[in-house]
Every structure is written in structure tokens, then in C-alpha cells.
Amino acid sequence: MPKEKEDKVEASGYHKPVMLQECIAGLQIEPTKVYVDVTFGGGGHSKEILKHLEEGKGRLIAFDQDDDARKQSEKIGSRSLTFCQANFMYMKKYLKLNGVTKVDGILADLGISSHQIDSPERGFSTRYDGPLDMRMDQQAPKTAADILNTYTEENLHKIFGMYGELKNARTAAGLIVKTRVNKPFARTEDLKLALQSIAPRGKENKYFAQVFQALRIEVNAEMTALENFLHQCAEVMEEGGRLVIMSYHSLEDRMVKNFIRTGKVFGEVEKDFYGNEIKPFEAVTRKPIEASEEEVEQNNRARSAKLRVAERVKEKK
């Protein structure tokens, strides 16, 4: 590994967390309060949060469904940390199981873990040949191969268009259905080879990334999970608590932006009898925070990151 790239990767094999200090500043951490990191990954954000908590008095509840993340959490050894091996769509349930009803800050880094991307056997990356898996939770029943081999042409068209934003989504869906008749899809290279002829010339890598993104979102029901999680944030957050969410593609960012603006993932804000807006959060910054040029230079993952910070408003009596 080139010397200038070394600082991108920690000893654990996980990449440095994106906009770490901006996330911590957004949370406005107080030493004895309760915080949640719903995307533990390699623990980069969690470890920094723990530095700001009083050991044994402040509390951090961390979530991740990946078994590698659980193993990482065991290395931290803090009395303030509770790790939940679960999808963040079940945040409220697991908080209750751990005796927590209200929290003072929630952090979500919605990007896929670099550790997962760099593991060929997980099938997330277009750079390696590996099984078409793409499951965040290795116990989940449905893989990317299952989707490619069993979904109807209409459903494939829908997920490629909606989640991958492919301009030729219908053509891609038709080609996959035609190809799988002779040989079922099993590996990432099978998929790339099947779509090679319709990938835009000179932009093949971006095209395949969009296809892989669409499949990953469908495999892990990411949009449903995000919608459920966002609405739970309003239920568990203390007044004045901070919501800090970092997204990496427009679908997620639109959902987060709309939720902060209206209190809903989709639709317009509701108003009470007097015309006052009914929404649980108020944006702290009008526009999303983006990584500095220096950070993007050091960590390419930061290029597409958008960080939004919101504060839980006081309930009107």
C-alpha cells in the first residue's frame, strides 16, 4: 500500500470514518447522557463518541447487523457501550430491551462499510469477482443472486430504475431475464459480463456501481429500514436532542431531507388548527455539510457524503 494511502485504513481493516469531527460536533455530546450509533461498522464513530462520555455514566447504544462489526465492538471494552446486533429499523425495540426509552443523540452513517466492500466473498464490490451475495446480515434468506434469478422482468426494471437510477433499466432487466435462461447468475463477474454490451462506453464502472447499488438496496430492504428508523427517531429523541445522518446517494438524502423538513419521509408537512407546522425536528444547517477537499483527497468515500443535522423541537402543549 502506498505510504500516502496508509492513513485511510485503520489496523482493523476498516477505513477511517467520514467527517468524524463534524459528526461529533453535530451531536453536541454531554458526558452523562445517552447516545445511539445505529451504524457501528468498524467502530470509528462510536470510539470517538465514547471519548466524550464519562465511563459508566454516559451511555452509547450501538447497532449493526454484521457479525464482523460485533467482533469489532468486543475489542473496545467500555462500560458505557452496549452493542446490539440488529438492523437499525428495530432501534426502538432494542433500546427498550436495554432499559432505554429516551436518548439525547442519534448518529447514522448510511454508507456501506469499506470492510464489506473490500471483502470479495461478500459480493458488494464491482472490483472483485465474488458470489452475488450482498447481504448485510449473513443470516438473511435472500441474496443478490436470488433476485437476479427469480424476480420478474417488471420487478427488475423497477428496482434498477428506482434504486440504481439506470437510464436503460428496462433493457437491463430484459437482458438479465434472457441471460439466466441458459445459466443462472452466481458471481459478480457473471452480472458484469451480461450487462457489458449495454453499459455506457467509458462509464462502465459507474454503470456497474449503480446496478450493484440497486441490488444491495433490494437485498437489504434499505429504503424500508431507513423510513422505519427515521420515524422511530422522533419517538425516542429527547427534546433538544440531535439527529446526525450522513448519506451517500440521492435516494437516501432525499428521504432524510424530507423527514427533517416535514416530519415525513414522503409527502408534505402537516399543520395544526392554527396553521403551525407539526414536525418533530428542525434543521440545524440549511444545506448539508460536505467533506473538505483535504478529506476527499485522503478518503475518496467522502466525495459523495452529505451530512444533515437536526434538533428535536419542544412539544407544543
N, C-alpha and C positions, 0 to 999 in steps of 0.2 A: 504494500500500500504506500503511495507517495506520501512523503512527510507532511505536505500541506493539507492532506486529506485526513490525517490521523485523528485530529480533534473532532471529526464528525462522528466517530464511533467510540462508545464507551467500552470498557473492558468486558461488559456483559454481552456485547454483540449488538446492543440496541443503539440507535442513533441518538444524538443529542435532541432533547425536546425543542420544538419550535417556539419562538417568542416566550421563553421561560419567564424572564423578569416581567414582561408585560402582563402575563397571566397572573403572576403573584401579586403585582401591583393592583390589578383589577379586582382581586378577591378581597383586598383590604383586611388581611388576616389579623385577628386578635388572639393572643396566646392561649386563652382558656375556652375558646368557642369550638363549634362543631362544623367540620367541612367535609365535602364529598368530592372525590376524584372518580368519575364514572368510566374513565378510560385509562386504567393503570399502565398498561403496556410494559415498558421496561422500568417504570417507577420514577422516571426523571422528574415529572411534575410533583408527584407525591413526596419524594425525598425533599424537595425544596419547601413544600408546604410544612412538612414535619419540622424543618429547621426553625420555623416561625411559631411553633406550638410549644407550650410548656409540657414537658414529658409527663404523661399520666393524667394531666388535667385537661388540656386541649385534646380534641379527638378528630381523627381522619378516618372516614369510611371509604375504602377504595373498591372499585368494581372492575372486573374483567372476566370474560368467559373462557379465555385461552389458558390452557394448563401451564404454558411457559411463563405467563405473567404471574400465576400463583407461585411458581417456584422462585421467581424474582422477588416477590413480596416477602417470602420467608427469609431472605437474606438481610432484610432491613432491621428486624429485631427491635421495633419500637413499641412501647406500651401504649402509645397513642394511636397505633394503626390497627384497624380491623379490615381484613380483606374478605370480599365476597366474590366467589367465583360464579358470576351470573351476568346475564345481559342487563344493560342499564335500563331496559324497558321495565324491569322488575324492581327498580330502585326503591320505591315506597314500601314494598313488601319486605325487602331485606333490611331496610332501615328499621322498620317496626320489629322485626325479628331480633335486632340488635339493640332494642330499647331506645331507639331514636324516633321522635315524631317531628321535630323541627331542626333545621340546620341553618347555618349562618353564611354558607357559600357553597356553590357547586361549580366544578370545573369539568368541561368536556372537550377533549381534543379528538375530533371526529376522524382524523386521518388514520389510515391503516398503518399498523406498526411496521417500521423498517425491518425489524427482525422477521416478521411474517413474509414481507416481500422478498427478503434475501434468503428464504428457505425454499429451495426448488420443490421440495416434496409437498408444500402447501398449495402450489399451483396459482399463486396470486400474481406472479410476475411474468411479463411478456419476454423477459430477457433469458429465462431458463426453460429447458424442456422438463416438464414435470406432470404429475397426474392432474387432471382437471377437477380439483377439489374445491378450494376457495372457502372452506368453512372456517369461521372464526372459532366456533365451538366444535371441536373434533367429534363430539358425541351426536351432533345434529344429523338427521337422517338424509338430507338432500344435498347433493354435490352439484358442481357446475356441469359435470358430465351427465348427470340425471336430467338436468334442464335441457341441455342440447339434444339429448337422445329421446326425450319423451314429450316436450312441450309442442303444442300445435304451431303451425307456421304463423297463425294470427297472434298467439301469445308471445312468440319470439320477436315478432315485428314490434309488438307493444313495448317489451322491455328494452329492446335495442333503441327504439325511438325515445322512450321516456327517460330511461336511466343512463343510456350511453350517448344520447343526442346524436345518433348517426343520421346523416342525411339520406343514406341509402338503406335504411333499416329494413324495409320490405324486401329488397334484393338480398340482403344478408340472410334474412330469415328463410327465404326460399332456397337459397344455396345450401344452407345447413340441412334443411329437410331433405333435399335431393342427395346430398353427400352421405348422410347417415344411413341411407337405404343399403349401400354397399359395405360400409364399415362404420360401426358406432364410434362416436368420439370418446377417446380415453385420455389423451395427453394434450398439453398446451400447443405443441407443435402441430398436432392434427388440426386444431382450430385455425391456427395461423395459416397453414397450408391451404385449407379450404377457402379462406377469405382473401388470399393473396391477390387474386385476379381482380377483386373489386376495391381493394384498398387504394386510396388516392396516391398517385405517383409522387414519391419524395416525402410523403407524410404517413408512410406505413406504420411507423412506431406509434404515432399519436392515435391513429385509427385503431390499432390493436389494443391500445390502452383504454380507449373508450368502450370497446367490446368487452374487455375484461372487467372494467368498472361496472358495466350493466349486469353482467353475470354475478359479480360479487355482491352487488346490492340485492339482487333477487335471491341468491342463495341464503343470505343472512337477514333477509327482510329488514334491511337497514332503514328504509323510509318509515315503515310502521313503527319500528323501535324508537326512532327519533321523535316521531309525533307523540307516542305514549310518554316518553321521557320528558318532553317539554311541558306537557300538561301536568305531570307529577311535580315538576319544579315549582309550579305555582302553589301546589298544595303543601309542600314540605318546607318552603323557604320562610324564614323569619322576616318580619318587616325590616327593611334596611339591609337585608342580605344581598349578596352579589351573585349574579349568574354570569359565568365567563365561558364562552363557547367559541371554539376555533374550528372552522370548516375549510374544506379543500376543493369543493366543486360547487357549482352554481345551484344545483338542486337542494343541497343541504343549506347553503347560505340563504336561499330564498325562504325556506321554511323557518329558519331561525330568525331572520329579519322580520318576517310577517308575525311570528309569535310575539316578539318583543313589541312590535308596533301595535298589534291589535288584540293580543291575548289568545289568538287562534293561529294554527298552522296554515289554514286556508280560510279565506273569507275576510269580511270587514269587521272593524271593531263595533261592539255593541254599546249602546248608550242607555243611561237610566232615564227616568221620567223627566228630569231637569236638563237633559242633554249632555250630561257628564259622561265621558268615556269610561267604560268598565274594562279595565285591563290590569293584570297583576304586576307588570314590570314597566319600568321607564328606562329608555336607552341612556347610558352614561355618555357615550360618544355618538355623534350624529352619523358618522361614517365608520366603517370597520377599520380596525387597526391592521396595518400590514407590516411585514418584516422589513428591517432596514436593508439597504443594498449590501452592507457588510455581511449581515447574516445570510442573505440569499447566496452570496459568494461562497460562504463557508458551508452552507447547508441548502442544497437545491430543493429539498422538500418544502422550504419556507416560501418559495416563489409564489405558490397559489394560495397560501394560507390567508384567511380573513378572520380576524378576532373581533367578536362583538361582546360588549359588557353591558349588563343591565342591572338595575336595582329594584328590589321588591318594594312596591309602594305600600303606604299605610292603607289599611282597610277603612273605608268611609263608614262612620257609624250612622 
